[in-house]
Amino acid sequence: MASPRVFYPVCELDLRPGAAIRIHKRGPDGTVYPMTGDHEIVKPERLVFTSAALGADGSPMGMEAGCTQSLERLAESLAKT
């Protein structure tokens, strides 16, 4: 069964040390879920990021299920290569 289509109208990642990540995910029903975070990059061995989904009032909200699904899809894709 195909999963519903999800779009990312905003995807900003500044690669400078300490810079922020800003992503907006738009679900199939049109709802936009903003996310913010930061990252650490050590070439070529380490990529770490922290993130938090934000509610309409700017407060953090749960996002474990969505991240789990995304990582599972990534693992499936990598297993095919």
C-alpha distance (Angstrom), angle and dihedral (degrees) to the residues before:
residue distance angle dihedral
M1 . . .
A2 3.80 . .
S3 3.77 117.4 .
P4 3.82 120.3 -122.8
R5 3.79 115.9 -89.8
V6 3.79 116.7 -99.2
F7 3.81 124.5 -169.0
Y8 3.79 132.3 -159.4
P9 3.83 108.2 -149.4
V10 3.84 91.1 174.6
C11 3.80 123.0 38.8
E12 3.80 115.1 158.8
L13 3.79 123.7 166.4
D14 3.79 119.9 170.0
L15 3.82 108.0 -160.3
R16 3.80 95.4 -156.2
P17 3.84 114.2 111.4
G18 3.80 111.9 -85.8
A19 3.81 94.1 9.6
A20 3.78 122.6 138.3
I21 3.79 136.5 -105.6
R22 3.81 119.2 -139.8
I23 3.79 121.7 -176.7
H24 3.80 131.4 165.7
K25 3.79 116.0 -161.2
R26 3.82 118.0 -161.3
G27 3.79 114.4 -156.7
P28 3.80 126.6 -146.9
D29 3.82 90.4 -92.7
G30 3.83 92.1 54.9
T31 3.80 96.4 -105.3
V32 3.81 112.3 143.3
Y33 3.81 118.3 -141.2
P34 3.83 111.8 -164.8
M35 3.80 119.5 -154.0
T36 3.78 131.8 -172.4
G37 3.78 133.3 -175.8
D38 3.78 147.1 129.4
H39 3.78 137.1 -111.1
E40 3.78 148.5 -149.9
I41 3.80 121.4 -145.8
V42 3.81 123.9 -170.4
K43 3.80 109.3 173.4
P44 2.98 123.2 -104.0
E45 3.79 103.6 -6.2
R46 3.79 110.8 42.7
L47 3.79 139.3 46.3
V48 3.79 116.2 167.3
F49 3.77 128.2 170.0
T50 3.75 137.0 174.8
S51 3.74 122.2 -156.8
A52 3.77 144.0 172.8
A53 3.77 130.0 -162.5
L54 3.78 111.4 -131.7
G55 3.79 127.9 -138.9
A56 3.81 123.2 -137.3
D57 3.81 89.3 -88.6
G58 3.84 92.8 51.7
S59 3.80 94.8 -103.7
P60 3.85 120.6 133.0
M61 3.85 116.6 -98.1
G62 3.81 135.3 -173.3
M63 3.79 118.7 -77.8
E64 3.81 105.8 160.3
A65 3.82 95.9 116.5
G66 3.81 94.7 51.5
C67 3.80 93.7 46.7
T68 3.79 91.2 47.1
Q69 3.81 91.0 52.4
S70 3.80 92.1 48.0
L71 3.81 92.8 49.4
E72 3.81 91.3 47.2
R73 3.82 90.0 52.9
L74 3.82 90.1 48.4
A75 3.83 90.5 51.4
E76 3.83 90.5 49.5
S77 3.79 91.1 49.5
L78 3.80 93.4 48.0
A79 3.81 91.3 47.9
K80 3.82 89.2 58.7
T81 3.82 93.6 57.0
